[in-house]
Amino acid sequence: MQREFNAMLAHSALTALSAREAVLLSARAVSSKYPKPKPRHYRRRLFEAAVAPVMPRTITECKPPLQRHLDNVEYDQSYSDYEIALADLVRNYLRNEEFRVMAVCQFTSVPGRTLHFAKNQLRVKDIEFRNYGNKIMKKVFEGTPLSSLAPVFTGSNALLLGKTPESLVTISKECTKLNWVVPLVFVLDSRIISSSEVDKLAALPDLNCLYGETVQILSQQIGALPQGQLYEYTVASNISFSLSIRFLTHSSIRFLISQRKKKRRENNKWTCNEVE
């Protein structure tokens, strides 16, 4: 009786060998460097086969296609704890860094080396490149005036962030140099601006050039006034002087002040020599 039991146990153990152990048994040593794998002791295999747990058979539930689609949609709309924490970090980052300009761009495939150098070039011009994913950005702007940007966050997108209104023109000009970033919409202080409006704004000349042209036009008008209109001339001259002062930069103003001080010192020196 004992012999029959041992024979049955050995037969069940041999049939319970895994495919991996069968491969190891039939494996052949490739060279003397790698030792030939040896199977475990037959008593150990008999023991493991005897104490192996008997698991119930798994039952798969077949769902209709509509129910599977609804389950997938519900899973996509739900947020895990990790995604909620990441959305809070992104929201705090945008608030603490005081970004006023944001451009949502379509981000296509690009080599990693090219992307790395492009990020450095944008950072030199005070533009930050960020890519957090569409689901995270929808959670960041949820319940804010920018929640209407949710339809834009589809596919592969990226963000270009700036701290000054001049960054609108900078982002528009830089995106024309990069063929893998296409701006879709711009945001300035919670105001949504289309890319066509930003392109028209980028085509305008610099603000300092407009200041200079305004001063030149006013100066020509002042020179064309007759001598009798003294009051109008005085008012126009004051306006021209204020605009010219505004047009001057801080460096030029410092230079004028230093020249005036230098001239005053020379005058004081000449007066002292005359007194002596």
Secondary structure, DSSP 4 states (H G I P E B T S, - for coil): -HHHHHHHHHHHHHHT--HHHHHHHH---SSTTSPPP-PPPHHHHHHHHHH---PPPP-PPP--HHHHHHHHHHHHH---HHHHHHHHHHHHHHHHTT--EEEEEEE----HHHHHHHHHHHHHTT-EEE---HHHHHHHTTTSGGGGGGGG--SSEEEEEESSTTHHHHHHHHHHH-TTEEEEEEEETTEEEEHHHHHHHHHS--HHHHHHHHHHHHHHHHHTS-TT-HHHHHHHHHHHHHHHHHHS-HHHHHHHHHHHHHHHHHHHHHHHHHH-
